Amino acid sequence: MSDLFQQTLESVNIGILAFDGTGRLLYINPAAEEILHGSSRAFVGKHYRTVFRGSPGPARILRKALEDNTAVTGYDVELRMPRRAPAEDSHPPPPLPVIIGASPMPGPAGEPNGAVLSIKPAEILSLVGQEERAAVSAEEMQTLAYGIAHEIKNPLGGIRGAAQWMLRGEASGEERREGTQLILREAERINGLVEKMLEMGRNPPPARAFPVFPILREAQDLMLADVRARGKEIRFEIVADPSLPDVSGHPDTVFRAIVNILKNAVESIPGRGTVRIRTRMNVDYRWGRARGRTRSFVDIFIADDGIGMSEEEVRKAFLPFYTTKAKGTGLGLVMARQSISRYGGKMEIKSVRGTGTTVTISLPVTSGKKKGT
């Protein structure tokens, strides 16, 4: 019966935490580990004020259940995740709305002996989130349709104009050659756009293990040459541990993604500035809803001190064909994120107008590889 009870607690998708009479955590199931972004090893034995640091709602509900020896339920309670690395995460994650229930846990003789806490994400608010995601998806489709039309209409207009002008028979031989070159050039622009879109739809090459450090060095060297050609005074700072474990993915696609991000960083700096590249191990990255398991990742931070982006620009940064550049296609960041996410990675952007932008790439560590320090 004890094994069955244990298996039940381990399998449910509701977070369950058991506290003793002094408020210290005795047990936490995998679903609660996932919700709280932490492991049982980190939480067990800690007081509830530590477990729910920064979240007064859950702490208040549990305290009332312990002190009054009565069941307490809270709806739409805000659960705030602890900020584990303030240096990298200047913006804390948004609070998670949850439903919390706390019930007294009696001892052998019925005396107060602690409390059991259940945590479940608020379903109604999850539906609101789905509506918001649907709205974003509709915006993506609208931006995609407009972008395709815009990117194809311009070169087609040039091709049509050149063809009509040549057909009139009034152009000289030199002018006809120039018209032919224009048609070929604009046709190549359309072909390049189609190739990018086809690349986004192709199956990615098989994942394999590779080290991050050489790719970062190679991308930095490439961008240094580009910066010199532009005549800009931009300094690159790279702080990366060569002993980091190999990551899983494909080095070519990751390299192209990093180069694209570095290129955006360089273009965001008007004249003189710095681009910083840094890495770290992330051994407590929450992955999926499969019993709250963790997985190790290598995080890559690419930060610039350029003009930055507004909140609206950050929100639309991954929309296809959305761009603030005069000659941009708006596909660079989309393709970069796709090349990362296809192999189980993640890419995020944080930016402040007038201060700069930080792009974080998280790449999964290859299974079986020894974790770095």
C-alpha positions as CSV (number, residue, x, y, z in Angstrom):
1,M,0.0,0.0,0.0
2,S,2.9,2.3,0.8
3,D,4.4,1.6,-2.7
4,L,1.0,2.3,-4.3
5,F,0.6,5.5,-2.4
6,Q,4.1,6.6,-3.4
7,Q,3.5,5.8,-7.1
8,T,0.2,7.7,-7.0
9,L,1.9,10.8,-5.6
10,E,4.7,10.5,-8.2
11,S,2.2,10.2,-11.1
12,V,-0.4,12.9,-10.5
13,N,0.1,16.2,-12.3
14,I,-0.9,18.2,-9.2
15,G,1.9,19.5,-7.0
16,I,1.9,17.9,-3.6
17,L,4.1,19.1,-0.6
18,A,4.0,17.8,2.9
19,F,5.2,20.0,5.8
20,D,5.8,19.0,9.5
21,G,4.4,21.0,12.4
22,T,7.3,23.4,12.4
23,G,6.7,24.3,8.7
24,R,9.7,22.4,7.3
25,L,9.2,20.4,4.0
26,L,9.1,16.6,4.4
27,Y,8.1,15.6,0.9
28,I,7.6,17.1,-2.6
29,N,6.4,15.2,-5.6
30,P,7.8,15.6,-9.2
31,A,4.8,17.8,-10.3
32,A,5.6,20.2,-7.5
33,E,9.3,20.2,-8.4
34,E,8.4,21.2,-11.9
35,I,6.0,24.0,-10.8
36,L,8.5,25.4,-8.3
37,H,11.5,25.0,-10.7
38,G,13.6,23.1,-8.2
39,S,14.5,19.6,-7.0
40,S,13.5,17.7,-3.8
41,R,17.2,17.7,-2.8
42,A,17.2,21.5,-2.8
43,F,13.8,21.9,-1.0
44,V,13.4,19.1,1.5
45,G,14.2,20.3,5.0
46,K,13.7,23.9,4.1
47,H,11.1,26.1,5.9
48,Y,8.0,27.0,3.9
49,R,9.1,30.7,4.0
50,T,12.2,29.6,2.1
51,V,10.4,27.3,-0.3
52,F,7.9,30.1,-1.2
53,R,10.3,33.0,-1.0
54,G,8.8,36.0,-2.9
55,S,5.4,34.4,-2.9
56,P,3.4,35.6,0.1
57,G,0.1,34.1,-1.0
58,P,1.1,30.4,-0.7
59,A,3.1,31.1,2.5
60,R,0.1,32.8,4.1
61,I,-2.3,29.9,3.2
62,L,0.1,27.3,4.6
63,R,0.7,29.3,7.8
64,K,-3.1,29.6,8.4
65,A,-3.5,25.8,7.9
66,L,-0.7,25.1,10.4
67,E,-1.7,27.7,13.0
68,D,-5.5,27.2,12.9
69,N,-5.5,23.5,12.1
70,T,-8.0,24.0,9.4
71,A,-8.3,23.5,5.6
72,V,-7.6,26.6,3.5
73,T,-8.1,27.1,-0.2
74,G,-6.8,30.0,-2.4
75,Y,-7.9,30.7,-6.0
76,D,-5.8,32.7,-8.5
77,V,-2.9,32.8,-6.1
78,E,0.3,34.3,-7.6
79,L,3.3,32.0,-7.4
80,R,6.6,33.7,-8.2
81,M,9.6,31.8,-9.2
82,P,12.8,32.6,-7.3
83,R,15.4,34.5,-9.4
84,R,18.4,32.1,-9.4
85,A,20.9,34.2,-11.4
86,P,20.1,37.9,-11.1
87,A,23.3,38.9,-13.1
88,E,21.9,37.2,-16.2
89,D,18.1,37.6,-15.6
90,S,17.4,41.2,-15.0
91,H,13.8,40.6,-15.7
92,P,12.2,38.0,-13.4
93,P,9.7,35.5,-14.9
94,P,6.0,36.4,-14.7
95,P,4.1,35.0,-11.7
96,L,2.2,31.8,-12.3
97,P,-1.5,31.9,-11.2
98,V,-2.3,28.7,-9.3
99,I,-5.0,27.2,-7.1
100,I,-3.6,26.2,-3.7
101,G,-5.2,24.0,-1.0
102,A,-3.8,23.3,2.4
103,S,-5.1,20.7,4.8
104,P,-4.0,19.8,8.3
105,M,-2.1,16.5,8.7
106,P,-3.0,14.8,12.0
107,G,-0.7,12.7,14.0
108,P,-1.3,9.2,15.4
109,A,-3.6,10.5,18.1
110,G,-5.3,13.1,16.0
111,E,-3.1,15.9,17.2
112,P,-1.8,18.6,14.7
113,N,1.2,17.2,13.0
114,G,1.8,19.4,9.9
115,A,0.0,20.1,6.7
116,V,-0.3,18.9,3.1
117,L,-0.3,21.5,0.3
118,S,-1.6,21.0,-3.2
119,I,-0.7,23.3,-6.1
120,K,-2.4,23.3,-9.5
121,P,-2.1,25.9,-12.3
122,A,-5.4,27.8,-12.7
123,E,-7.2,26.2,-15.6
124,I,-9.3,29.2,-16.5
125,L,-6.2,31.4,-16.7
126,S,-4.6,28.7,-18.9
127,L,-7.4,29.1,-21.3
128,V,-6.8,32.8,-21.4
129,G,-3.1,32.0,-22.2
130,Q,-4.3,29.8,-25.1
131,E,-6.3,32.7,-26.5
132,E,-3.3,35.0,-26.2
133,R,-1.2,32.4,-28.0
134,A,-3.9,32.1,-30.7
135,A,-3.8,35.8,-31.2
136,V,-0.1,35.8,-31.6
137,S,-0.4,33.0,-34.1
138,A,-2.9,35.0,-36.1
139,E,-0.5,37.9,-36.0
140,E,2.3,35.7,-37.2
141,M,0.2,34.5,-40.2
142,Q,-0.7,38.1,-41.1
143,T,2.9,39.3,-40.9
144,L,4.0,36.2,-42.9
145,A,1.5,36.9,-45.7
146,Y,2.4,40.6,-45.8
147,G,6.1,39.9,-45.7
148,I,6.0,37.4,-48.6
149,A,3.9,39.8,-50.7
150,H,6.2,42.7,-49.9
151,E,9.5,40.8,-50.5
152,I,8.3,39.4,-53.8
153,K,6.3,42.5,-55.1
154,N,9.4,44.8,-55.1
155,P,11.7,42.7,-57.3
156,L,8.7,41.7,-59.5
157,G,8.0,45.4,-60.0
158,G,11.6,45.9,-61.2
159,I,11.5,42.9,-63.5
160,R,8.2,44.0,-65.0
161,G,9.4,47.6,-65.5
162,A,12.6,46.4,-67.2
163,A,10.8,44.0,-69.4
164,Q,8.2,46.5,-70.6
165,W,11.0,49.1,-71.3
166,M,13.0,46.6,-73.3
167,L,10.0,45.4,-75.3
168,R,9.3,48.9,-76.5
169,G,12.4,48.6,-78.7
170,E,13.6,52.1,-77.9
171,A,16.5,51.0,-75.7
172,S,20.1,50.8,-77.0
173,G,22.2,47.7,-76.8
174,E,23.9,48.9,-73.6
175,E,20.5,49.7,-72.0
176,R,19.2,46.3,-72.9
177,R,22.2,44.7,-71.2
178,E,21.5,46.7,-68.1
179,G,17.8,45.7,-68.2
180,T,18.8,42.1,-68.5
181,Q,21.2,42.3,-65.6
182,L,18.4,44.0,-63.5
183,I,16.0,41.2,-64.3
184,L,18.6,38.5,-63.4
185,R,19.5,40.3,-60.1
186,E,15.9,40.7,-59.0
187,A,15.1,37.1,-60.0
188,E,18.0,36.1,-57.8
189,R,16.5,38.0,-54.9
190,I,13.3,36.1,-55.2
191,N,15.1,32.8,-55.5
192,G,17.1,33.7,-52.4
193,L,13.9,34.3,-50.5
194,V,12.4,31.1,-51.7
195,E,15.5,29.2,-50.7
196,K,15.3,30.6,-47.1
197,M,11.7,29.6,-46.8
198,L,12.4,26.1,-48.2
199,E,15.3,25.8,-45.7
200,M,12.9,26.5,-42.9
201,G,10.6,23.7,-44.1
202,R,13.4,21.1,-44.6
203,N,14.1,18.4,-42.0
204,P,17.2,19.3,-40.0
205,P,20.4,17.2,-40.2
206,P,20.7,14.5,-37.5
207,A,21.8,15.7,-34.1
208,R,25.3,14.9,-32.8
209,A,27.6,15.9,-30.0
210,F,29.9,18.9,-30.5
211,P,31.8,21.4,-28.3
212,V,30.5,25.0,-28.1
213,F,33.8,26.8,-27.5
214,P,35.3,26.4,-31.0
215,I,32.1,27.6,-32.7
216,L,32.0,30.7,-30.5
217,R,35.6,31.5,-31.5
218,E,35.0,30.9,-35.1
219,A,31.9,33.1,-35.1
220,Q,33.7,35.8,-33.3
221,D,36.6,35.8,-35.8
222,L,34.2,36.0,-38.7
223,M,32.4,39.0,-37.2
224,L,35.7,40.7,-36.4
225,A,36.5,40.7,-40.1
226,D,33.1,42.0,-40.9
227,V,33.4,44.8,-38.3
228,R,36.8,45.9,-39.8
229,A,35.2,46.0,-43.3
230,R,32.4,48.2,-42.0
231,G,34.9,50.6,-40.3
232,K,33.3,50.2,-36.9
233,E,35.0,50.3,-33.5
234,I,33.4,47.3,-31.9
235,R,35.2,45.2,-29.3
236,F,34.4,41.5,-28.7
237,E,34.7,40.0,-25.2
238,I,34.4,36.2,-25.0
239,V,34.4,34.4,-21.6
240,A,33.7,30.8,-22.3
241,D,34.9,27.7,-20.5
242,P,36.6,25.3,-23.0
243,S,35.9,22.4,-20.6
244,L,32.1,22.7,-20.9
245,P,30.5,19.4,-21.9
246,D,29.5,18.7,-25.5
247,V,26.0,19.8,-26.5
248,S,23.5,18.0,-28.8
249,G,22.5,19.5,-32.1
250,H,24.2,20.3,-35.4
251,P,27.3,22.6,-35.3
252,D,26.6,24.2,-38.7
253,T,23.1,25.3,-37.9
254,V,24.1,26.5,-34.4
255,F,27.1,28.4,-35.9
256,R,24.8,30.2,-38.4
257,A,22.4,31.1,-35.6
258,I,25.2,32.6,-33.5
259,V,26.6,34.5,-36.5
260,N,23.2,35.9,-37.2
261,I,22.8,37.1,-33.6
262,L,26.3,38.6,-33.6
263,K,25.5,40.4,-36.8
264,N,22.3,41.9,-35.3
265,A,24.4,42.9,-32.3
266,V,27.0,44.7,-34.4
267,E,24.3,46.4,-36.5
268,S,22.6,47.7,-33.3
269,I,25.7,49.6,-32.3
270,P,25.9,52.9,-34.1
271,G,29.7,53.4,-34.1
272,R,31.7,52.2,-31.0
273,G,30.7,49.6,-28.6
274,T,31.1,46.1,-27.1
275,V,29.6,42.7,-27.7
276,R,30.1,40.2,-24.9
277,I,29.8,36.5,-25.3
278,R,29.6,34.4,-22.1
279,T,28.7,30.8,-21.2
280,R,27.6,28.9,-18.2
281,M,26.3,25.4,-17.2
282,N,22.6,25.3,-16.3
283,V,22.0,22.0,-14.4
284,D,18.5,22.8,-13.1
285,Y,16.8,23.6,-16.4
286,R,13.1,22.4,-16.2
287,W,12.2,20.4,-19.3
288,G,8.7,19.3,-20.3
289,R,6.1,18.0,-17.9
290,A,7.5,14.5,-17.6
291,R,7.5,13.9,-13.9
292,G,9.3,17.2,-13.2
293,R,12.7,15.9,-14.5
294,T,15.6,18.3,-15.0
295,R,18.1,18.3,-17.8
296,S,21.5,20.0,-18.1
297,F,22.0,22.8,-20.6
298,V,24.8,25.0,-21.7
299,D,23.7,28.7,-21.8
300,I,25.2,31.1,-24.2
301,F,24.7,34.9,-23.5
302,I,25.3,37.4,-26.3
303,A,25.0,40.9,-25.0
304,D,25.5,44.2,-26.8
305,D,25.4,47.9,-25.7
306,G,23.6,49.0,-28.8
307,I,20.4,51.0,-29.2
308,G,18.2,48.2,-27.8
309,M,14.6,47.4,-28.6
310,S,11.2,48.5,-27.2
311,E,8.9,46.0,-25.5
312,E,6.8,45.8,-28.7
313,E,9.9,45.2,-30.9
314,V,11.0,42.4,-28.5
315,R,7.5,40.8,-28.7
316,K,7.6,40.8,-32.5
317,A,11.2,39.9,-32.9
318,F,10.5,36.3,-33.8
319,L,7.7,37.0,-36.2
320,P,8.6,36.1,-39.7
321,F,9.3,39.1,-42.0
322,Y,9.1,41.5,-39.1
323,T,12.1,43.8,-39.3
324,T,13.2,47.3,-38.3
325,K,16.0,47.3,-40.9
326,A,15.6,49.1,-44.2
327,K,17.0,46.1,-46.1
328,G,16.2,43.3,-43.8
329,T,14.0,40.3,-44.6
330,G,12.9,39.6,-41.0
331,L,13.9,35.9,-41.4
332,G,17.2,35.9,-39.6
333,L,16.0,35.6,-36.0
334,V,13.2,33.2,-37.0
335,M,15.7,30.9,-38.7
336,A,18.1,31.2,-35.8
337,R,15.5,30.2,-33.2
338,Q,14.3,27.4,-35.4
339,S,17.8,26.0,-35.8
340,I,18.1,26.0,-32.0
341,S,14.7,24.7,-31.0
342,R,14.7,21.9,-33.5
343,Y,17.3,20.1,-31.4
344,G,15.6,20.8,-28.0
345,G,17.2,24.1,-27.3
346,K,15.7,27.5,-26.4
347,M,16.4,31.1,-27.4
348,E,15.3,34.2,-25.6
349,I,15.7,38.0,-26.1
350,K,15.8,40.6,-23.4
351,S,16.3,44.2,-24.3
352,V,15.9,47.8,-23.0
353,R,15.7,50.7,-25.4
354,G,18.8,52.8,-25.2
355,T,20.7,50.2,-23.1
356,G,21.3,47.1,-25.2
357,T,20.1,43.6,-25.9
358,T,20.9,40.2,-24.5
359,V,20.1,37.0,-26.4
360,T,20.3,33.7,-24.5
361,I,20.8,30.4,-26.3
362,S,20.3,27.2,-24.2
363,L,21.6,24.0,-25.8
364,P,21.0,20.6,-24.3
365,V,24.0,18.7,-23.0
366,T,24.6,15.4,-24.7
367,S,23.3,12.5,-22.7
368,G,26.0,10.6,-20.9
369,K,28.5,13.4,-21.0
370,K,30.1,14.5,-17.8
371,K,28.8,17.8,-16.5
372,G,31.2,20.7,-16.2
373,T,31.6,22.9,-13.2
